[in-house]
């Protein structure tokens, strides 16, 4: 069951220039960010096209190496079949591209309820969590 990833329709995403929201370019290195992450509430990472997965790596680095605890939001060409992997790499919200039905998203999480290996959020592998 989807517990942490918030799904937003395209029209629900607001980009109003809030200083507590950082927009990170697709080719930016999260380890080179020169702002204090403690002052940031949300980081928007962009998928310019669904085949470009650099934002997965950015999210993982932000969560695991930099310890960012705020909202990491996927924007751009976001499709339903990407949502499970987004959640596993540290995203907490995703803005579906225009025309994608958000109500179908839960089916993806129902198809893959558990994973054997750990991820950015649940770092322990499945067998260790049950020990």
Secondary structure, 3 states (H helix, E strand, C coil): CCCCCEEECHHHCCCCCCCCEEEECCCCCHHHCCCCHHHCCEEEEEECCCCCCHHHHHHHHHHHHCCCCCEEEEEECCCHHHHHHHHHHCCCEEECCCCCCHHHHHHHHHHCCCCCCCCCCCCCCHHHHCC
